[in-house]
Amino acid sequence: MAEPETNSQFQGARSGQVREALDWLEGLVVDGLKHGFFDYSIACEVANGGKRQLVIRAGKSHKFTIPENEVPR
């Protein structure tokens, strides 16, 4: 299994859908920690044109469509 990416590897994601998804996820985790418990799930699949469909389920689902050129390498 590959090691997870470190925060420094995402510094290039200063804008766009990747940044929005990371900000959304950070907010969910902080809110969950304040509340005391949480259960979230994250799923991703490749769609047409190499776009990534990232879905974060946390009570409600939120979908991010990330163009291939925004995917950190």
Contacts in CASP RR format, 6 or more apart in sequence:
PFRMAT RR
TARGET T0000
AUTHOR 0000-0000-0000
METHOD contacts of the structure
MODEL  1
MAEPETNSQFQGARSGQVREALDWLEGLVVDGLKHGFFDYSIACEVANGG
KRQLVIRAGKSHKFTIPENEVPR
5 72 0 8 1.000
9 72 0 8 1.000
10 18 0 8 1.000
10 22 0 8 1.000
10 72 0 8 1.000
12 72 0 8 1.000
13 19 0 8 1.000
13 22 0 8 1.000
13 70 0 8 1.000
13 72 0 8 1.000
16 70 0 8 1.000
17 54 0 8 1.000
17 64 0 8 1.000
17 65 0 8 1.000
17 66 0 8 1.000
17 67 0 8 1.000
17 70 0 8 1.000
18 66 0 8 1.000
18 70 0 8 1.000
18 71 0 8 1.000
18 72 0 8 1.000
20 64 0 8 1.000
21 54 0 8 1.000
21 56 0 8 1.000
21 64 0 8 1.000
21 66 0 8 1.000
24 56 0 8 1.000
24 62 0 8 1.000
24 64 0 8 1.000
25 42 0 8 1.000
25 56 0 8 1.000
28 38 0 8 1.000
28 40 0 8 1.000
28 56 0 8 1.000
28 58 0 8 1.000
29 38 0 8 1.000
29 40 0 8 1.000
31 38 0 8 1.000
32 38 0 8 1.000
38 58 0 8 1.000
40 56 0 8 1.000
40 57 0 8 1.000
40 58 0 8 1.000
41 56 0 8 1.000
41 57 0 8 1.000
42 54 0 8 1.000
42 55 0 8 1.000
42 56 0 8 1.000
42 57 0 8 1.000
43 54 0 8 1.000
43 55 0 8 1.000
43 57 0 8 1.000
44 52 0 8 1.000
44 53 0 8 1.000
44 54 0 8 1.000
44 55 0 8 1.000
45 52 0 8 1.000
45 53 0 8 1.000
46 52 0 8 1.000
46 53 0 8 1.000
47 53 0 8 1.000
47 65 0 8 1.000
49 68 0 8 1.000
50 67 0 8 1.000
50 68 0 8 1.000
51 65 0 8 1.000
51 66 0 8 1.000
51 67 0 8 1.000
51 68 0 8 1.000
52 64 0 8 1.000
52 65 0 8 1.000
52 66 0 8 1.000
52 68 0 8 1.000
52 71 0 8 1.000
53 63 0 8 1.000
53 64 0 8 1.000
53 65 0 8 1.000
54 63 0 8 1.000
54 64 0 8 1.000
54 65 0 8 1.000
54 66 0 8 1.000
55 61 0 8 1.000
55 62 0 8 1.000
55 63 0 8 1.000
55 64 0 8 1.000
56 62 0 8 1.000
56 64 0 8 1.000
END
